[in-house]
Amino acid sequence: RFKKVDSLIFEWAKTSKLDAMITKNWSTHEWLHFLNNLPSPLSIQQLEKLDAENHFTASGNSEILCVWLGLAIKNNYIKAYPKLEQFLVNTGRRKFLTPLYTELMKTDAGKMQAKAIYQKARPNYHFVATNTIDKLLAN
């Protein structure tokens, strides 16, 4: 199944088209494989189209949303930033928090955003998560 996803990634990279009839029954793992293997960088137009067609920013699946938000940060897709903040404030699992805060910390603007969000979010986090994120944001 991943080979089929790989062929769609290749096709998408050329055309920016993704056949909804093919993807409608994809599992979370297929979507994650797709998102994790998209070419880099992505343009705002590509992200907007992917989001409009597949509703990643509105996803209720935390695994998919985390990967999508990571792509949004990497490619400065600011339309997803309100969801990013909401996700970081309301999600306490370190497996989701760490990659997103790590990606934010790669730029000066991202560092400011990460620290502002964390100030709101920290009271909601478990000690294990705060211990990790405190150290990450101290850099």
N, C-alpha and C positions, 0 to 999 in steps of 0.2 A: 504494500500500500504506500510506503514511503517513496518507492520508485515512481509511482504515479504522481505523488505530490511533487517530487523533484522535477518531473517533466512539466508540470503546471507552473512551477516556479520559473523554469527556463522560458516557457511560453509567456508568462506574465511579464518577465523582464523585457521581452521584446515588444509586447503589445499593450501592457497595463490592463489586460482584460482577464477576468477570472470567471469561468463558467459556473454560475450558481447551481445549475443542474448537477454538476459534478460534485460541488462542495457541500450541497445541502445535507448530506448524510455523513459528513466527516466527523470523526471522533475528535476529542480534545487533543489527542496526540498528533493527529494529522494537522490540525490548525497550528499547534506549537511548532511542528516541524516546518510548516510553511513560513510562519512568522520568523522563526530563528534562522532561516536560510535565505531570506530576501537579500537582494544585493544592497550594498551600502556605498554611498549614502542614498537616502530616498528623498525625493523632492516633496515639498508641501502638497503639490498637486497629486502626486502618487498616494500620499498618505490620506488626503481628503477623499480620493476616489475609493481607496480600500475601506476607509471608515464608513463612507456613505453606503457602499454596497454590502458590507459585512457587519457593521454596527459594533466594531471592536471597543470603542470608547464606552459604549452602553452595555458591554458584556456583563453578565452576572456570574461568569466563570472567572474566578480569581486567578487561575493559572494563565488563561489566555490574556486577561486584563493586565496582569503583571508584565508579561512579555510585550504586549502592545504599548503599555505606558513606557517601558524601557526604550522602545523604538521612538516613541514620541519625544522623549528627552533627548536621545541621540541626534534626532533630526529636527529639533526645535519646532515640533508640531504643537503650537501653543493652544490650539482648540481643545486639546486633551488635558491641559493643565488643571482646569477645575476638577475634573475627575481624578487626576493624579493626587491632588490635595485631599479630596474626599477619601480616596482609597488609603492614603497614608495615615490619615487621622482615624479612620474606622477599622483598619486592618491591623491586627497585632502580631501576625505570624512573621517571625524573623526571616523565613525563607522568601517572603515577598518584599519585606522592608529593605533588607540589605542590598539587593541588586538595584533597587530604585534609588535609594540614597547614595549608593556608590556612583551611579551614573550621574546624578545631580552634582556630586562633588567634583566632577571633571572640569567644570567651568566656574568662573567667578560668579556669574549670575545664578548658576545652579546652586552654588554654595549658599548664597544668600537665601534662595528659595527653600533649600533643604532646612536651613536653620530656622527659618520662619515657620515652616510647616511643623517641624519637630517640636517647637515650643508649644504649639497647640496640641500635638499628638502625644507627646511623652506621657502625660497622665493616664492615657488609655493603654499603654504598653506594659507588658510583663517585665519583671526585673531582667530576665535573660535578654529580651529585646533591647531594653534601655542600656544595658551594659554594652552590647555590641554597637548600637547606634551612637551612644555617647563617645566611644572611642573613634568611630568613623568620622564623626563631625568635628572632633577635636583637631583634625589635621588642617 
